[in-house]
Amino acid sequence: MKCPQSINPSRCAKRTQVSATAHGFIVSFRRFMRRDARARSLVLVSCLGLIVPRPAGAADTEVRLNQIQVIGTHNSYHLRAPDSLRALIAKRTPFTARALDYAHLPLPEQFSRLGIRQIELDCFADPEGGLYAHPKGLKLVTDAGLPPLPNHDPEGKLLRPGFKVMHIPDIDYLSTALTLVDGLKQVLDWSNQHPNHVPIFILLELKEGSESPELTKAPVFGERELDALEAEIRSVVPRKRILTPDDVRQGEPTLPEALRKHGWPKLDAVRGKLFFGMDNESSVRDLYLKGHPALEERLLFVSVPATNPAAAWMKMNNPIADFEKIQELVKAGFLVRTRADADTRQSRTNDPTQRDKALASGAQFVSTDYPEPNLAFSPYCVRLEPGIVARANPVTGDAALQGLDLEKPDPSQK
């Protein structure tokens, strides 16, 4: 806020020498300061040439979950296939081989080293166990006379019943979390050690069928599988550590109505929590909503149109084509996940166009395969400002919080 030019700073000290215009401004300014909660923020008083900082240690209790922006990773468990297998894939489908040529650090390292706060896990049902324990790629490599593949499951975790985490059975199966339980334990253990983190959003893609008739066919997700998925989540993560649709809905008939009346929780109220979303926008999602139209008693948020009773979070993966739509959704109070890159294209060409649109869109979760660069391709990577894990959202956030890391409960950054 700037003082009118009519105010002379040298005369501000004496009320009797202040013009009527200046006096009116000061009275209005004082009223503003008394009633506006942002008085805790940086206040520019240009008539005095002073910057008055927020009090040290004063947490910004007004920031809500939808008013931040963080970086996420796509297929967060993913490791590159061994060279022998990649050579076979490249021989058949060169584009696929290029698209799969990326890898991520283990989940705890992503959180600590890279500041990742949104992850994605692909889940395959395996109620009997062992369905994915012996990838066909092993035999393909042997038959081709190529160097044998390493043991990807020395502890035999894939032999046990439960949901498995990988990208494509048989050919792109290496994972830093072979099972959903493994992945959730990694997240929860890290969370327990860092209780003040902003909520971590865990996106689950429920995989069915197969990419090709030659590959192992995954079971479909029916009601039993969906119930088992929730049970597996609950077996690892205590209910009090999960932000659920019911927590946001607060008894309102629909989630959009709850967002209009109450908004998302304040950030300080949900630190240390996890929350879940379903990547699927198909019949699996519709089955999950059956009998739970506003996600009553469900654990996962789902991506649906803004008018749907279950609407709270949306997947909008193309920030170039959908830039204005993302901004509209964010302004309306919804959470949005978008992607900064795909199929290694942006890294190979060092093209920041999609990344920059994603960050500017206001999507709260900007997902990437490159939270750090692959220098064999280019310097391309996706990060917030140095030292910042969670920043004020560029569309809905408080401009006075720019440059602060909202991951830290004390925005004075001490």
Secondary structure, 3 states (H helix, E strand, C coil): CCCCCCCCHHHCCCHHHCCHHHHHHHHHHHHHHHHCHHHHCCEEECCCCEEECCCCCCCCCCCEHHHEEEEEECCCCECCCCHHHHHHHHHHCHHHHHHCCCCCCCHHHHHHHHCCCEEEEEEECCCCCCCCCCCHHHHHHHHCCCCCCCCCCCCCHHHCCCCEECCECCCECCECCCEHHHHHHHHHHHHHHCCCCCCEEEEEEEECECCCCCCCCECCCCHHHHHHHHHHHHHHCCHHHECCHHHHHCCCCCHHHHHHHCCCCEHHHCCCCEEEEECCCCHHHHHHHCCCCCCCCCCEEEECCCCCCCCCEEECCCCCCCHHHHHHHHHCCCEEEEECCCCCHHHHHCCCHHHHHHHHHCCCEEEECCCCCCCCCCCCCCCCCCCCCCEECCCCCCHHHCCCCCCCCCCCCC
